[in-house]
Amino acid sequence: MKKILLISIMGLGLLGCGGGGSSDTSYNEKPANSGINSKNFDSFTTFNWKSIQFKTGFVEIIKNMRNSNILYTNYQKLEPDNIELYKRHILSKDGLYRPDPMNYQLGYRTYNINYVSKDGNVFSKTPYSLNQLKDLQIQEQGQWITLDNITVSDRTAVYWNILADQLPSSVWFDKGERGTQFKKFLALSKVTRFPSGAKCFKSEKTTYSMPFFVITEIGSSAYVNGQNVKTFDEFLKAAGTNKVSGTWGGVSWAYLKKYDQPEYYVADIVANIDGKLSVGYWEKDPNTTLQKTLKEYENLLQQPYVSQEDRISFNAAIEEVKYECTYFNDIAANTIEKLIDQSI
């Protein structure tokens, strides 16, 4: 059974799938608004639900708090292997966004907040960088939903609740204590309602102002045309004319021409960062919409020979896209965390 993880980039608090390449047509070049006009994003929490994929538990909890225009992120409960996912360098057209490695009292400085609309339904931010770059803006649009007296399972771990009902013996559930705890949480979420004042944000559209690459490793090697290369110059030489290359903010980058072909959605890239061969990736169209993600899952259902397990999984993923909350305010998050504590 498969679950294609098409989770929102912003929902994970990550840039995740980067964007770049020769075409800028899918980007918003000049986000128009600025100013923080709502307190809705002053404090919010995200939950990443898994089972067998996690080693230490069934959920990751990521808390965010604004101080002035800086968003701090506290990885309160995070898989050790995933910590580095949130500290990656980003190479955009204006240069290399170098993350701040320091963990402050409120957490890591992850974003500068550019704009929050008066109703809180439009949220724009820029990856925080030690070199104060600011041209790469990520704008998220959606809506805040009142959760008063709503059953927790209606907006939380939606995919997993459906799986627990329809495929309780699924391989996606851990067979040991962790899986038992997760199922206990899911059962509690079905009989618990959010209290008054609980709200969540449901993301519907995320757009990026310009192309960018996600750098996954600085100081690496790459395999090209049958050769294992260890420097950027070696990559250029081995690739020959079969490459696309450029320089952004003084940082040179390149990728093989084959990735410009339409069957590729994501490309492997290399860059020369601090004199070291560095590797990363970019996605041709990083912008996401709820409708686009729904369509991708609906297309999966139309494939020939879809097994019954996959059909249940894809339909559950569709329900997740429709109803899973992206961010929770403190009242809603505290309710969910109490159920987690009761489960373990």
KADA-V50304 format. One line per field, one symbol per residue. psi: psi as a letter, one per 40 degrees, with the letter a starting at -180 (. if undefined). Layout:
BEGIN
psi = ???
END
This chain:
BEGIN
psi = iihhgfihdddeeidbhiiaaehedeihdghdiiiheiedfdhiiihhhacedideaeihhhhhhhhbehhihhgdhihdeededefiihhadeahhhihehhideaihdihhdhhideeehhhihhhidefiedhhhhhiaihhhehehhdedehfdddddddddgdeieehheadddddddddddddeehiiihehiihhhdhhiidiiiihhdhhgaiihhfeihieiddddddddbefihiahhfehiiiiiddeeidehdiihiiighfeihiiaiihdgehiiddddddddddddeiifhidddddddddddddddehidiiidddddddddddddd.
END
